Amino acid sequence: MTQRTAARQFSDGPEALRYDDDRLREECGVFAVFGHPDAAALTALGLHALQHRGQEASGIVTFDGKQFHSERRMGLVGDNFNRPSVIKRLKGRSAVGHNRYSTTGEPILRNVQPLFADIDTGGFAVAHNGNLTNALTIRGELIQSGAICQSTSDTEVILHLISRSQKRRIVERFIEALRQIEGAYALACLTNNMLIGARDPIGLRPLVIGRLENGGYVLASETCALDIVGAEFLREVQNGEVVTITEEDGLQSHRPFPARPARPCIFEYIYFSRPDSIIGGRSVYDIRKRMGIQLAREAPADAEVIVPIPDSGVPAAIGYAQESGIPFELGIIRNHYVGRTFIEPTQKIRAFGVKLKHSANAGVIRGRSIVLIDDSVVRGTTSKKIVQMMFEAGARQVHMRISSPPITHPDYYGIDTPRKSDLLAANMTLDEMRQFMGATSLAFISVDGIYRAVGLDARDSRCPQFADHCFTGEYPTELTDQNGAHTPRQLSLLAEVR
C-alpha cells in the first residue's frame, strides 16, 4: 500500500466524532462477592474501581437465599448504582457484577451482563471478561438443535452448554461447558449456593481472589477492586483453574485441564489494567515505568522536555525521563469530563474532538524540542492530531515515542482492535507512519524490549511467556470462528459477538 493510499484510509471520518476511537478497549471487568450482608453495595464499589475496563453498561445480580435479583443498565456504574433504592432491591449475601464495553456489536440491554438463566439445578448468573473464538460455531450448532438465543453475546453459549449438560453436579456441568469453548475467559458465576471463578487454560484474562474482614470472598478482574472494598488479596486464579466458594466448604480448587504454560495478555501491562493493580505478582505502574526506561535506551531523542499523552502515557514518560535525564513536564492537560459530543457532527466540529479532551500547555511546549510518549498507536488519527497540536503550540520538534511495539495484527480475545486493514502499523512503514503523523521522528519499543521491561531477558520464540499476537501474529489458541466458513447471517453475528 502506498503512503498516499494509506493516508486516505486513515484520514478522519465520521467515526472521529468519538474522541477515543483511536484507543484500544477491552470488553469488560468482573467483580463478585460471596458471604457478605452488603454484597450488592460492595459489588457496586468494585465495579466502580473497574470502570476503566468498560464504560458502556453495567449490571449486578444477587441471590438472597430464595430468589435472584437483577439490575442491568446502560451507562456508568456511578450513574446507575448510586441510589440506595437500587442497592436495596439487590438483596442477598452474594452478588456478581459486570462492566461492559462492546466492540462491534450494537449496544443493547439484552447484551448487558451478568447474563442469567433458570436451569434445572436452579438459577445461574455469569459475568465474562474476554472473548470466545468458537462461540459462533457453537451458537450455530445450538440453534440447529433447537436452542433459542436471546442475545448476541458470546457468553450466552456458556449458559446453553451448562443447561444441556447431563452431569449431575453444577460444577461438573460448568467444567463440561468449559471443555467445549475456546479463546479467552475470566468468569465469575453465581448459583443458588455457590460462587464460581474460572480462567481459560492459558490465563489470557486476569482474575484474583480476595478475602473480606467478615470471612467472605471476592473475585475481581484486578487487585485495585479489592482495595476499594478493603479485601485482602489471597492469590490469582491460575490459568486453567476453576475455583468454587460455598458456605460449607469455603474455597476449593479444581484443575480440569492438562497443565499448560500461562500466556497472559501483555496489554494488561501496557494499557488495560489500572496502574495501581498487581498483575502476575508485578506492579503495573512499575512495569510501565520500566517500559519507558527501556524505550529511552532503544530510541533516545535529542530533546529538551518529555511530554506524556495523558493518562496512559504518564508512567512510561516518567521512566523515559529518568533514563534520559531530560525533564518531565505536563505539556498536555487532559479534560476528564468529556463524553460523546452533543454538537452536530460537522467536519469543522469533528476537528475539535481531540482538543476537547487534550489541551496543549503552551508554556511548556513553546520554542522547545519535545518527546511525546504514548502507550500504543492503533489507527494513528489521534497521534496525528496531537502532534499537530504540539506544533501549533509552538514546539520546534516533536519526537514521537511509543512504549509498545507496532500493532500489526487484530485481537480476537476481547480487545477491540480494528481489522488489519485499519491498523496503521500493518499498512505503513515506520517512515510512512512518521510522515502521516507529521512527527519529527517516530520510534516504538521492540518486542524483546517489552519482555525486558517485565523482568525477562527476551521473548522465548518457542514458548512465548505472554500473548503478544498483536505484535507478532502468533495467536495462542485456535481461531475457529475466524477461520471457518459461515453464512452472511453468521458473519453478521460474528461481528456482533466481537
N, C-alpha and C positions, 0 to 999 in steps of 0.2 A: 504494500500500500504506500502510495506517495505521501509526502508530508502535506501536500495541498489537499488531497482527498481526505486524509485523516483529520486535518483541521476542520474541514466541513463537517465531518462526522461528529467531532467532539465540541462543536460550537454550541452556544447557548440556544435553548429552545424553550417551549412551554414548560418543560419539567424544571427549568431553572427557577420557577416561582417558589419551589421549596428550597430553602436556604441550605439545608444539609443533605441534599440529594447526592452530593459527591462524597458522602461518608459511608463507611461500612456500617451495617447494622446486624445485630443478632436478633433472633426471633423472640427470645423470652427469658424470663427468670422464674424460678420456682421457690416457694417457701412453704413449710408445713410445720404444724405444732401438734404434739400428742401429749395429753395429760396435763392440761393447764386450764383453770377456770376462765381465763381471759384469752382463750385460743384465737378468737376472731380478731381481737384488738392487737395481739402480738403479731398475727399474720399480716394485718394491715401495715404495721410498723416495718415488718420485714420486707414487704413488697415496696414500701417507700424507699428503703435503703437500696433496693434492686431496681429502682425506676430507670436507671441508665440502660438496663437490658431490654426495655420495651416500654414505649410511651403511648401505644395506640389504644390499649384496652387492659383491663384488669378484672380479676374475679376471685371470689373466695367461696368455698364450700365447707360447711361444718356438719358435725354429727353430734346430737345431744343425748344419745343412748337409745332413742326411739326413732327419730327421723332425721333426714338430711335437710339442710337449708342452703340455699344458693343465692348469691348476688353476683351478677356478671354485668359489667358496664363498659361502655366505650369511654376512653379518656384516661386521665392520670389518676393514680391512686389517691392523691390528696384532694382531688375534686369529687371523688365518688365514695370514699370511706372515711370522710372527716366528720360525719354526723353521728351522734350517739344512737339515733333511731335506727340507722343502718346496721351498726355493730350489734345493737340489741336484738335485731332479727336473726342474727347469725349465732344461734345458741349452740352450746356444746363445749366440751373439753378437748376436742380435736378439730383441726382445720387444715385445709390445703389451699394455697393461693398461687396465682399466676399473673405475671405481666407479659403482655403480648406486643410484639411488633411484627405485623405481617410483612411478607416480602412482596410477591407479585399479586397475590390474590386480593379479592375485594374485601375491604374491612367491614365485616358484618358481624352482628351479635352472635349468630349461630356458631361462629368460629372461635368465639372467646372462651378461654379455658378458666378453670378446670372443666373438662367435659364430664358429664355424669350419666350413668345408666343404672337401671334396676335389672339385675340378673338373678338367676335362681338361687344364688348364695347370698343375696342382699344387694345393697347399694354399692356402687364403685365409682369413685371420682378420680380423675387422672389429670395431672399437670405435667407438661412435657417441654423440656428445653432441648432443641436440636431438630433434626430433620431425618426422616426415614427415606432411604434411597430405593426401596422397593414397595412403597406404600401404594402407588398407582397400580402396580401389578397385583398386589393382594386385594386392593379395592375392587378391581375388575372381577377377580375370582369370587369375591364375596357377593357382589351384585348378581353375578350369573347364578349363584346358588340360592338367591332369594333374599339377600340382605338389603335393608333399606338404610341408606346413608343420609344423615341429616345435615352434615357439614361438608366443607371441602378441606378440612384439616386432616393431615396425615395421622394425627393422634387417634382419630376415631377408629382406625383399623385395629388398634390395640384393644379397644373395648369389644369389638366384634370377635376377635380371636379368643379373648378371655371367655366371653359368653358362650362360644361354641365348643370350648374345650370339654372333654368328658372326664377330666380329672375331678377328684372329689374335693380336695382342699383348694382354697383360693390361691394360696402361694404356688401350688403346683400348676394351676391354670395360668397364673401370671408368667411363670417360668416357661411354660409351653408356648405362650404367645411370644415371649422374647426370642425364643429359638427360631421363630419364623420371620422375624424382621431384621432388616439391615440398616446400617447407617449410624447416625449419632443420636443418642438419647441420654438425658438425665431425667429420671422420672420420680415424682412424688405422688403417691396414690393413697387414698383413704377408703377403708371399708368400714363395716359395722363395728369391728373390734380391733382394727389393725392399721398402722401406718407402714407403707412400703416405700422403699427407695431403691433405685437401680441406676447403674451406669452401663453403657454399651461395652462390649468386650475390649476395646482399646482406650476407653475413657476419653473420648473426644470432648465431651462437655463436663463441666465441673459439678460436684455435689458434695457437701460437707455435712457432718453430724455435730450437733451441739447439745449441751445439757443445761436445762434451766435450774434455778435455785431450788424449786419445789420438787425436783426429780423428773420433770417432764423432759421430752426430747424435741429437738428441732432438726429439720432438714432444710438446707438452703443452697442456692447456687454459689454463694460466696460468703466468706467469713465476715465481711463488713455487715451483713444482715444479722449475724449472730451478735455482733457488738451492740447493735441498736436495741436489742431486747435483753441484753445482759446475760446471754447464754455463753457457757464455757465451750470452747472448741474441743471436741474429742478427737476427731480424725476425719479424713476424707473417706467417702465411699470409694472403694477401689474399682479399677476397671474390671468389668465383668462380674461385679458383685451385686447381689440382691440382699438388702437388709430389711428385717421386719421388726416392728416395735409393737408389743402388746402389754396390757396391764399384768398378765400372768407371767410372761417370760422375759419382759424387758427387751433389750436389743439383742437380736440374733443375726448371724451372718450365714448366707448361702452362696455357694460358688458353683453355679450351674454350667459354666463354660470352661473349656480347657484353658489353662494358663497361657496368656499371650503378653508380650511386652506392651506397656502402655504407650500410647501416642496421643497425648492431649493436644488440643488445638493451640498452636503457637500464638494465635491472635488474642488469646486471653491475656497474654503478657504485653502484647504490642498495643492493644486498643480496648478490648471489651471490658475487662474486669476493672473495678474501681481501684484507684491507686493504693488505698489503704487495706486491700484484701491480701490474703496469703494464699497462693495457689501452688500446689505441689511442694509445700514447705518453703517457698520462696516469696519474698516481699515483691509485690507487683511494682511498687514505687521504686525500689532499689534496682530491679531489673531494667526498668525504663531509663533510669539514670545511666546504668551501665551500657545500655544501647547507645545513648548519646556519647558516652566516653569512647566506645568502640567506633562510632561513626566519625568522631573527630580524628581518631588515629587513621582510619581508612581514607577519609575525604576532608583533609584540612582546607581551610579557606583563609585568604588574606583579607581580613575584615576588621572593623572597629567595634562591632556590637553584635551580640547574639540575641535574636528575637524569636520567641516561640509563637506558634499559631495556637492560641488557647482553645480548649483547655488541655487537650490530649497531648500537645507537643511540649508542654512545660517540663516534665521530668527529664526528657531526653535533652532539651535545651540546657537545663542545669548541668547535666553531665558533660555536654559538649563544651560549655563554658569553662567548667572545672578543668577539663583535659587540655583545652586550647589556651587557657589564660586570657581569653577575650571576655570582656564584661558582659554580663547578662542583664538585659533590660526588657521591661514590658512595653514593647513597641507597638503592640496591638492590644486594644481593650475590647473584651467581649461583652456584649449585651446578653444576659442570661434570660431575658424575658421576651424573646422573640419566638413566636409560633408561626403558623401559616398566615400570610398577609391577608388582610381584608380588602385590600385595594385591587381595583380592576387590573387584571394581568396584562397590561400593555407591555410592549418591548422596552419602553423607557422605564417603567416601574420595575420590570424584571432586572434591569441593570443595577437597581439599588439593593438587590437582595442581599449580597454579601455585606454591604455597608450597614445594613440594618442589624446584622449580627456581629460584625467585626469593624472596629474603627481604628484608624491609624493614630498613634500617639506621635504627632509630627515633631514634637520637641526632642524626641529620642531618635527619630529617623533622619531628619533633615541634614543634608550635607555629608552623610556617613555611608560607608560601605557596610552592609549588614548581611548576616547569615540568618535565613529563615529556616526554622526547624519545624517539621511536621512528622506525624507518625506514619502516614501512608498516603498514597495517591491512587485514586480509583479511575475516575474519568478525567481528572485534571482540570475541570472547569473552575472549581473553587480556587485551586492553586493559582491558576491564571489570573483570576480577579484580584487575589491578594497581592500577587507580585505587582500587578498594575497599580494597586492602591499604594504600595510602598514607594514606587517611583513618583506617583502623584503627590505623595507626602514629602518628596524631596530627597529620597535615597539616591546616592551616586551609583551604587552597585547593589544587586540583590542576588546573593548566592543561596540557592535552594538546596537543603539537605534533608533527606528522608530517613527516619530511623527504622524502616523496614525495607526489605528488598522489593524490587518491582513486582507488582501483582499482574501476572500474565495468564492466570487460569481462574475460571469461576469456581465457586464453592457450592457443594450440594448438601452440606451438613447443617444448615441453619444460619449461615451468614448470607446476607443479601448482597452478593456480588452480582454485577450485571453479566450479560453474555460476554463471551470472549471478544466479540466484535466491538464491544463498548468499553473495554479496558484499555486505557491509554498505553500502558507498557507492552500490551500484546500486539499493538499495531504500529508502534513507532520505535525508532532507535533512540538512544539516550539523547543525542543531539537534537533530533526532531522534537522530542518532548521538551527539551530546554527552549527551543525556538517557539513551540506552541505556548508555553507558559510565559515567555518573554523574560526569562531569568538570565542573569549574567553567567551563571554556571549551575549545574544540577548534578547531584550525586545521591546514590542510595547506599545503605549499608549492605554488605554481602550476606548471603545465606549463612556461610560459616561465621560471619560476624555476629549474627543473631544468636547462634549456638554458644559462641564465646561469652556473650552477654549474660546468658543464663547459667554460666559456670562450666560449660563443656569445652573440650578442646576444638571440636569441629563436628560437622554433621557426619554421622555414620551412614554412608550411602547404602550399605547392605541392610541396615535396620535403623532407619531414622528414629530419633528419640521423640520427635513431635510430628504432628500433622502439619506439613508445610506445603501442601499441594498447590496453594495459590501462587507460590513462587516457583515450584519445581514441576508441577504437572503430575506428580506421583501420588495418586489417590490411594488412601489406605484401606478402602473397602470396595466391595462390588458396587457398581452404579447401574443396578438392574433397570430402573425406570428410564434412565437417560439412554441406555444402550438398546432398549427393546423397541419393537415395532408396535405402534399404537394408532388407534383411530383418531380422527380430528377431535372428537369429543374427549377422548382420553388425554390428548395433548393439551387441550384447554384446561382440563382438570389438573394436569401435571403442573401447569403454570400457576394455578391457584394453590396447589399443595405447597409449592415453593414459597 
